[in-house]
Amino acid sequence: MALTLPELPYPRDALAPHMSAETLDFHYGKHHKKYLDTANEIIPGTEYESMALEDIIMKSSGKLFNQVAQVWNHTFFWNCLTPNSGEPGEKLADALIKNFGGIEDFKKKFSDVAAGTFGSGWAWLVKNSDGSLEIMSTANAGTPMTEGKTALLTCDVWEHAYYIDYRNARPSYLEHFWALVNWDFVEQNLG
């Protein structure tokens, strides 16, 4: 069973001016697709051939893990974005206030973690097994599920996520990220 590239939940130009169609052409159309294509080259004839993507992530390592985790991370990232951002719903807002002191406090802390992620990686808002929320960073293809955490929101801080639009100005990219957050998706993940 081959992995397939999911459709974006919006047209490629829908996130402009915060994220250009050109960025999506490269990030989704080339980077995300390459992770998927490479995974599909590795999986046939292995024990992973009939597994769901999440199961492959949890059981694989090395090159295969890097490819499948990046497929999952990117798919999750695209769903974290929307051209119609709005504000967090009441349940999510209450959780952000409880765990971080306020919505703006959460955004600042999340942006600080994202900006401070060394090299390539991801910033995440996650729910721990005790129900508490946490902001964390993972390097490279790291994903919270391997640590028993539930991903609620992510921001891709690999350079390919922002270099076309913002060059090496990751903080500027992060300022624009907040105009695209799909708060409804984040709240659905909260459960």
N, C-alpha and C positions, 0 to 999 in steps of 0.2 A: 504494500500500500504506500504509494508515494505521497509525500507531504505536498500540499498545494499552497500557493501564495494567495492569502485572502484579499478580497477587494478592499480598498480603502473605504472608510465609512463616509467619504465626502469626495467631491472632485479634487483633482490635484492642485487646482488654483484657488481652492476655497479658503485656505489659511492665510493668504496674502492680506495685508502687507507684512504680517509677522513671520510667516514662513512661505517662501516663494514656491511657485510651481517647479522651478528649476531645482530647488533643494529636494522636493518630493520626487522629481524624476530621478535624481541620483540616489537619494537616501532609500526610498522605497523601491524604485525601479531597478536599481543596480545593487546596492549594498544588501538590502533585505533579501532580494531575489538570489543573490550569490550565496548567502548563508543557506538558503533553502535548496538551491541546486547542489551545493556541496554535500549537504546532509543526504540528499536523494542519491548521490553517487556512492556514499559510504554504507547506507543502511541495507540495500538488497543483499540477501544471503546471510544476514546476521540474525542474532536473537531478537533484534529490535524491529524487525520487518513488520510485525503485526501489532506493535505497541502504539498506544496513543502518544502524542508529542510529550505530554507531561511525564508519562512513565519513562520515556527515553531519557528525558532530562534527569530524572531521579536516579536512573541506573547506569548512565553512561559516564565516560570521563574523556579527557584529552580532546582530540580534534572533533570527535562527534559531539561531545558535550558542548563545545564552543559553538558549533554550528546550530544545533537544535535549541540551545538556550537563547541564542541571538534571534532565531526565528520567533520564539515565544516572546522575548522581550520587545522586539519591534512590533509584533502584532498588538501586544498590550499597549505599547506607546501610542500607536496610531489611534487606538480607542480612547486614550486619555485626552485626545485633542478634539476640538470642535470649532467651527467658525462662529458658533453662537454660545459663548462661554457662560455668561451670567454670573450667578453667585452660588455658593454652597447651599444646599437645602438645610432645613432645620436640624435634622438628625446629625448630618455631617458637621454642620456649624457647631452644634453643641459638643460633639466629640473633639473637634479642633480646639475649642475654647477650654475644655476640660484638660486636654493633654498638653496644650502648648500656650495657653493663656489668652489666645485670641486668633482670629483668622489672619490678621496682618502679621502677628508674631509667628504663626506657623509659616506663612509665606517667606518671611525673612530667614527663619531657621532653615527651611528647605533650600532656599536659594544659596545660603551660606554653605550648606553641605554640597550642593551641586557645583558651586564655584570652586570649592576646595577639593573636589575629587581629583586626585592626581592622575594625569594621563587620560586614558580612555575608560569610560564606565557609565554608571547610572546612579541617579539619586532616586530614592523610593520613599513613599509614605506606606508603611505596612501596619497590619494589625497582628499583634502577638497572640499567642494561644490564651493568654489571660484577658484578652479583650483590649488591652492598652494599645495605644498608637505610638509609633516610633518613626523617626526619619533615619534612614541609613543610606550608605553608599556601597555599591559593589563595583569591583574592578572588572574590566574586560567584559566577559559574558556572564558574570555572576548574576544570580537571580534569587530573590528571597525564598522561593519555595524550597530550595535545598537546605534552608535553615529553619524550616517549619513555620515560616511567616506567610501571611496572606498579603499579597500586593494590592494596594488601593490606588496608587498613582505612581507614575514614573516620569522622569525626564532623562532623555538620552543626552549624555554629555561627551560622547565621542565627537571628535572634530567634524566628521562627515555630517553630523546633525545640524551644524550651524555655520560651517566655514564659508559656504557660498554667499549667505546673507550677511554674516557678521564678522567674517574673517576670523581673527584670533580673539575676538572680544566676547568670551563666554558670558560675562556678566550682562552684556547688552542682550544677548540671546535669552538669558534667563528672565530679564525684565519683560520681554515680549511673550515668553512662555505663558505667563499668567493670563494673558488676554485670550489664550486658546484652550485653557483647561476645561475638560468636559466634567463638570462637577456632578452631573447626573450619573455618569459612569463610575466616578469615585464613590459616590454614595451607594450605588448598587453593590460595589465590591465590599463595602463596609458590612453589608448584610442586615 
